[in-house]
Amino acid sequence: MRILAGLLAVALGACASAPEPEVVGVPVVVLTPGLPAPAQARLYADCIAQAAETRSYQRERDGGTLRFTCTGERAKWFYDGLAEWSASVGSEYVADGRTCRFSKKLIEDPYGIDGCSTDGAGDYQCVVILAVGPFIEQLDYRIAKR
């Protein structure tokens, strides 16, 4: 058993300290063909569109992701769209007077997970998380006016 533990420690240490692969040649920049988006993609697109229109977006705590928030009818549509899915995967929760539905089962908290909630009295809110990478972390960046 100690031998196995020792081998695992050496193997994991080697993986953790391995250098990043060296880029050889020019990378391919042509996008591969996309797949047709399923019907529920419209829920995400409409929520993000409303959030963009109303400037209801912010960075998540890790810095490399954005959180888009939509409300009202668009959020209700998304919330209703999550009903069957959330029930089937066990990702519907009631907390703080709101019923929440998530796109996957929570492990610890809703960080980084898309979801919607309602207070049962007509207030709907959805959050869509988008991974954007390190460019978003350049806090001194200025965008040119259109």
C-alpha positions as CSV (number, residue, x, y, z in Angstrom):
1,M,0.0,0.0,0.0
2,R,2.8,2.4,0.8
3,I,4.4,1.7,-2.5
4,L,1.2,2.5,-4.3
5,A,0.9,5.8,-2.3
6,G,4.5,6.7,-3.1
7,L,4.0,6.0,-6.8
8,L,0.8,8.1,-6.9
9,A,2.6,11.0,-5.1
10,V,5.5,10.9,-7.6
11,A,3.1,10.7,-10.6
12,L,0.9,13.5,-9.3
13,G,3.9,15.6,-8.5
14,A,5.2,15.1,-12.0
15,C,1.9,16.1,-13.6
16,A,1.6,19.2,-11.4
17,S,5.1,20.4,-12.3
18,A,5.1,19.4,-16.0
19,P,5.8,22.4,-18.3
20,E,3.1,23.6,-20.7
21,P,3.4,22.0,-24.1
22,E,5.5,24.1,-26.5
23,V,3.6,25.5,-29.5
24,V,5.0,24.1,-32.7
25,G,4.2,25.9,-35.9
26,V,1.2,28.2,-36.6
27,P,-2.0,27.3,-34.8
28,V,-5.1,26.6,-36.9
29,V,-7.5,29.5,-36.4
30,V,-10.4,28.2,-38.6
31,L,-13.4,27.3,-36.5
32,T,-14.8,23.8,-36.8
33,P,-18.4,23.6,-37.9
34,G,-20.9,24.1,-35.1
35,L,-23.8,21.7,-34.3
36,P,-27.4,22.9,-34.5
37,A,-28.4,24.5,-31.2
38,P,-31.2,22.7,-29.3
39,A,-34.4,24.5,-28.5
40,Q,-33.4,25.4,-25.0
41,A,-30.5,27.5,-26.4
42,R,-33.1,30.1,-27.1
43,L,-33.7,30.5,-23.3
44,Y,-30.0,31.3,-22.8
45,A,-29.7,33.6,-25.8
46,D,-32.8,35.6,-24.8
47,C,-31.6,36.0,-21.2
48,I,-28.2,37.1,-22.3
49,A,-29.7,39.5,-24.8
50,Q,-31.9,41.2,-22.2
51,A,-29.0,41.4,-19.8
52,A,-26.9,43.1,-22.5
53,E,-29.7,45.5,-23.3
54,T,-30.1,46.5,-19.6
55,R,-26.4,46.2,-18.7
56,S,-27.2,43.6,-16.1
57,Y,-24.0,41.7,-16.1
58,Q,-20.9,41.4,-13.9
59,R,-17.8,39.4,-13.3
60,E,-17.9,36.3,-11.2
61,R,-15.6,36.0,-8.3
62,D,-13.0,34.1,-10.2
63,G,-12.6,36.9,-12.7
64,G,-12.7,34.7,-15.8
65,T,-16.5,34.4,-16.1
66,L,-19.4,36.8,-16.6
67,R,-22.8,36.6,-15.0
68,F,-25.7,37.7,-17.1
69,T,-29.0,38.4,-15.3
70,C,-32.5,38.6,-16.9
71,T,-35.8,39.2,-15.2
72,G,-39.5,39.4,-15.9
73,E,-41.1,37.4,-18.7
74,R,-37.9,36.2,-20.2
75,A,-36.8,34.9,-16.8
76,K,-40.2,33.2,-16.3
77,W,-39.9,31.5,-19.7
78,F,-36.5,30.2,-18.7
79,Y,-37.6,29.2,-15.2
80,D,-40.6,27.3,-16.6
81,G,-38.2,25.7,-19.2
82,L,-36.0,24.3,-16.4
83,A,-39.0,22.7,-14.5
84,E,-38.8,19.2,-15.9
85,W,-35.0,19.1,-16.1
86,S,-34.5,20.4,-12.6
87,A,-37.0,17.8,-11.2
88,S,-35.3,15.0,-13.0
89,V,-31.7,15.8,-11.8
90,G,-32.6,17.0,-8.3
91,S,-31.6,20.6,-8.9
92,E,-34.7,22.5,-7.6
93,Y,-34.3,24.0,-4.1
94,V,-36.3,26.3,-1.9
95,A,-34.4,28.9,0.1
96,D,-35.0,32.4,1.5
97,G,-38.5,32.5,0.2
98,R,-37.6,31.6,-3.4
99,T,-37.8,28.5,-5.5
100,C,-34.6,28.0,-7.4
101,R,-34.0,25.8,-10.5
102,F,-30.5,25.1,-11.8
103,S,-29.1,23.6,-15.0
104,K,-27.2,21.0,-12.9
105,K,-27.3,19.7,-9.4
106,L,-25.5,21.9,-6.9
107,I,-22.4,20.5,-5.1
108,E,-21.7,23.2,-2.7
109,D,-23.3,26.5,-3.9
110,P,-24.7,28.0,-7.1
111,Y,-21.3,29.5,-8.1
112,G,-20.7,29.1,-11.8
113,I,-24.1,27.4,-12.5
114,D,-26.9,28.8,-14.6
115,G,-30.3,29.0,-12.9
116,C,-33.5,30.8,-12.3
117,S,-35.7,31.6,-9.3
118,T,-39.1,33.0,-8.3
119,D,-40.6,34.3,-5.2
120,G,-44.0,32.7,-6.2
121,A,-45.6,36.2,-6.5
122,G,-44.4,37.1,-10.0
123,D,-40.8,38.0,-9.4
124,Y,-38.5,35.9,-11.7
125,Q,-34.8,36.2,-12.1
126,C,-32.3,34.0,-14.1
127,V,-28.5,34.0,-14.2
128,V,-26.5,32.7,-17.1
129,I,-22.7,32.1,-16.6
130,L,-20.4,32.5,-19.5
131,A,-16.7,31.5,-19.4
132,V,-14.7,34.2,-21.2
133,G,-11.1,33.7,-20.2
134,P,-8.3,36.0,-19.1
135,F,-9.0,38.9,-21.5
136,I,-11.8,40.0,-19.2
137,E,-9.3,40.3,-16.3
138,Q,-7.5,43.2,-17.9
139,L,-9.2,45.8,-15.7
140,D,-7.4,48.8,-17.2
141,Y,-8.6,48.0,-20.7
142,R,-10.7,50.7,-22.4
143,I,-13.0,50.0,-25.3
144,A,-13.3,52.5,-28.2
145,K,-16.6,54.2,-28.8
146,R,-18.6,53.1,-31.8
